[in-house]
């Protein structure tokens, strides 16, 4: 299996190397040079996209996560069977999938008929992420998903919970996307408005991914294009 790894936190982010570990240190890394979180499915068409070869198996791209998937599948790793994006530092649940560059990279893979999996890690109360544990949990999920490939026209969105040390291992729960909006709250600063919504206070569709992840389990959602 030829695997592409990407993200939206940048090639130097710890999450992509945890993902590489979860995949048994396999795959070609094609990731943004810098942090481009929240860019959605933006692609670069108005300028050349610089590619820096970091090693035999790692390329830093001066573009977006969707650019990374496009370049990987057409030039840097043609014939790839799988694109895995992450592990994102922060959840990508419900409405987040329309904002997330992490998810866009997996969606772009699905548009090309390639299996795409986005993996994110919810952050609770700004506690640091234990990337070794994140890699172990991601490996569990990938083992299950690779034996249950997404049907054509779909891709996977995975969200890991943020548990206290010593907590029981979370269950893998297949669930739908939450259909509630993100919290809307702004602070007025003169003529400007500053967003001050609290991610953890978002509304939850019963049984959907936000509720599953916030309750301490691994939320796995199959999304259709």
C-alpha positions as CSV (number, residue, x, y, z in Angstrom):
1,X,0.0,0.0,0.0
2,X,1.3,3.4,-1.0
3,X,0.5,6.0,1.7
4,X,0.5,9.8,1.8
5,X,0.6,11.6,5.1
6,X,-0.3,15.3,5.3
7,X,-1.9,17.8,7.7
8,X,-2.7,21.5,8.2
9,X,-0.5,22.2,11.2
10,X,2.7,22.0,9.1
11,X,5.4,19.5,8.4
12,X,7.2,20.3,11.7
13,X,4.1,19.7,13.9
14,X,4.3,16.8,16.3
15,X,1.0,15.4,15.1
16,X,2.2,14.3,11.7
17,X,5.1,12.5,13.2
18,X,2.8,10.8,15.6
19,X,0.7,9.8,12.6
20,X,3.8,8.4,10.9
21,X,4.5,6.4,14.0
22,X,0.9,5.1,14.0
23,X,1.4,3.9,10.4
24,X,4.4,1.9,11.4
25,X,6.8,4.6,10.1
26,X,5.5,4.1,6.6
27,X,4.4,6.5,4.0
28,X,5.4,9.7,2.1
29,X,5.0,12.9,4.0
30,X,3.7,15.7,1.8
31,X,2.7,18.5,4.2
32,X,2.5,22.3,4.3
33,X,5.7,24.2,5.1
34,X,3.9,26.3,7.7
35,X,0.8,26.2,9.9
36,X,-2.3,26.8,7.7
37,X,-5.0,25.6,10.1
38,X,-8.6,26.6,9.2
39,X,-8.0,27.2,5.5
40,X,-10.7,24.8,4.5
41,X,-10.5,23.4,1.0
42,X,-8.6,26.3,-0.4
43,X,-6.3,25.5,-3.4
44,X,-3.5,27.6,-4.9
45,X,-4.0,28.5,-8.5
46,X,-2.5,32.1,-8.7
47,X,1.2,31.4,-8.2
48,X,3.7,28.6,-8.4
49,X,3.8,26.2,-5.4
50,X,7.3,25.7,-4.1
51,X,8.3,22.2,-3.1
52,X,11.1,21.6,-0.6
53,X,12.4,18.0,-0.4
54,X,13.3,17.4,3.2
55,X,14.3,13.7,2.8
56,X,13.6,10.8,0.5
57,X,10.2,10.5,2.1
58,X,9.3,14.0,3.1
59,X,8.3,17.1,1.1
60,X,7.4,20.5,2.5
61,X,4.8,22.3,0.3
62,X,4.3,26.1,0.2
63,X,0.6,25.6,-0.1
64,X,-2.5,24.3,1.5
65,X,-3.5,20.7,2.6
66,X,-5.6,20.3,-0.5
67,X,-2.6,21.4,-2.6
68,X,-0.5,18.8,-0.8
69,X,-3.0,16.0,-1.7
70,X,-3.2,17.2,-5.3
71,X,0.6,17.3,-5.7
72,X,1.1,14.0,-3.9
73,X,-1.4,12.1,-6.1
74,X,-0.3,13.6,-9.4
75,X,3.4,14.1,-9.0
76,X,5.1,13.2,-5.8
77,X,3.5,9.9,-5.0
78,X,1.4,8.9,-8.0
79,X,-0.6,5.7,-7.6
80,X,-1.0,6.2,-3.9
81,X,-3.8,4.1,-2.3
82,X,-4.4,6.1,0.9
83,X,-4.1,9.7,2.1
84,X,-4.1,10.1,5.9
85,X,-4.3,13.7,7.3
86,X,-3.4,14.7,10.8
87,X,-3.0,14.2,13.7
88,X,-4.5,17.6,14.1
89,X,-4.0,19.4,17.4
90,X,-7.6,20.2,18.0
91,X,-11.0,18.6,17.2
92,X,-12.6,18.7,13.8
93,X,-16.2,17.8,14.6
94,X,-19.5,18.5,13.0
95,X,-19.4,22.0,11.3
96,X,-15.6,22.0,11.7
97,X,-15.3,19.8,8.6
98,X,-16.2,22.7,6.4
99,X,-13.4,24.9,7.9
100,X,-10.7,22.3,8.5
101,X,-7.7,22.0,6.2
102,X,-7.0,18.6,7.8
103,X,-10.4,17.3,6.7
104,X,-10.0,19.0,3.3
105,X,-6.9,16.9,2.5
106,X,-8.9,13.7,3.0
107,X,-11.8,15.1,1.0
108,X,-9.6,15.9,-1.9
109,X,-8.3,12.3,-1.9
110,X,-11.9,11.0,-2.1
111,X,-12.5,13.3,-5.0
112,X,-9.7,11.5,-6.8
113,X,-11.1,8.1,-5.9
114,X,-8.4,7.5,-3.2
115,X,-9.2,6.5,0.4
116,X,-9.0,9.6,2.6
117,X,-8.8,9.6,6.4
118,X,-8.6,12.7,8.6
119,X,-7.5,12.3,12.2
120,X,-7.8,15.0,14.8
121,X,-7.3,15.2,18.6
122,X,-9.8,17.2,20.7
123,X,-8.0,19.5,23.3
124,X,-9.7,19.7,26.7
125,X,-9.0,22.7,28.9
126,X,-5.7,23.4,27.0
127,X,-4.0,20.3,28.5
128,X,-1.0,19.2,26.4
129,X,-1.6,16.2,24.1
130,X,0.3,13.0,24.8
131,X,1.4,12.3,21.2
132,X,2.6,8.8,22.0
133,X,-0.9,7.8,23.3
134,X,-2.5,9.6,20.3
135,X,-0.3,7.5,18.0
136,X,-1.4,4.3,19.7
137,X,-5.1,5.2,19.5
138,X,-4.8,6.3,15.9
139,X,-3.1,2.9,15.1
140,X,-6.2,1.1,16.6
141,X,-8.6,3.2,14.4
142,X,-6.5,2.8,11.2
143,X,-6.3,-0.9,11.7
144,X,-10.1,-1.1,11.9
145,X,-10.7,1.3,9.0
146,X,-8.2,-0.2,6.6
147,X,-10.1,-3.5,7.0
148,X,-13.3,-1.6,6.3
149,X,-12.5,0.8,3.4
150,X,-14.8,3.7,2.7
151,X,-17.1,3.2,-0.3
152,X,-16.5,5.4,-3.4
153,X,-17.5,9.0,-2.9
154,X,-16.9,8.9,0.9
155,X,-14.1,9.6,3.3
156,X,-13.5,9.1,7.0
157,X,-13.3,11.7,9.8
158,X,-11.8,10.6,13.1
159,X,-11.7,12.5,16.4
160,X,-9.7,11.3,19.4
161,X,-10.9,12.4,22.9
162,X,-8.7,14.1,25.4
163,X,-8.7,11.9,28.5
164,X,-7.1,12.1,31.9
165,X,-3.9,10.0,32.4
166,X,-4.9,6.5,33.5
167,X,-8.5,6.7,32.1
168,X,-9.9,3.5,30.5
169,X,-9.2,3.1,26.8
170,X,-11.9,4.8,24.7
171,X,-14.2,2.9,22.5
172,X,-14.3,3.4,18.7
173,X,-17.8,4.6,17.9
174,X,-19.1,5.0,14.4
175,X,-21.5,8.0,14.3
176,X,-22.9,10.8,12.3
177,X,-21.8,14.4,12.0
178,X,-23.2,16.8,14.5
179,X,-25.6,19.2,12.7
180,X,-25.5,22.0,15.3
181,X,-23.7,25.3,14.6
182,X,-20.5,26.4,16.3
183,X,-20.9,28.7,19.3
184,X,-21.5,32.3,18.1
185,X,-20.2,35.0,20.5
186,X,-18.4,38.2,19.8
187,X,-16.8,40.9,21.9
188,X,-17.2,44.4,20.6
189,X,-13.9,46.3,20.3
190,X,-14.7,49.8,19.0
191,X,-15.7,49.2,15.3
192,X,-14.5,45.6,15.4
193,X,-15.9,42.3,16.6
194,X,-13.6,39.7,18.2
195,X,-14.8,36.1,18.2
196,X,-14.9,34.7,21.8
197,X,-17.0,31.6,21.4
198,X,-16.0,28.6,23.6
199,X,-15.5,25.5,21.5
200,X,-16.3,23.2,24.5
201,X,-19.7,24.9,24.9
202,X,-21.0,23.9,21.5
203,X,-24.5,22.3,21.1
204,X,-24.5,18.6,20.5
205,X,-26.7,16.4,18.3
206,X,-27.5,13.3,20.4
207,X,-25.4,10.4,19.4
208,X,-23.4,12.4,16.8
209,X,-19.6,13.0,16.7
210,X,-19.4,16.0,19.1
211,X,-21.2,14.1,21.9
212,X,-19.3,10.9,21.3
213,X,-15.9,12.6,21.4
214,X,-16.7,15.0,24.3
215,X,-18.0,12.0,26.3
216,X,-14.6,10.3,26.0
217,X,-14.8,8.0,23.0
218,X,-13.2,8.0,19.6
219,X,-15.7,9.4,17.0
220,X,-15.5,7.9,13.5
221,X,-17.7,9.4,10.8
222,X,-18.1,8.4,7.2
223,X,-18.7,11.5,5.2
224,X,-20.2,11.5,1.7
225,X,-19.0,14.0,-1.0
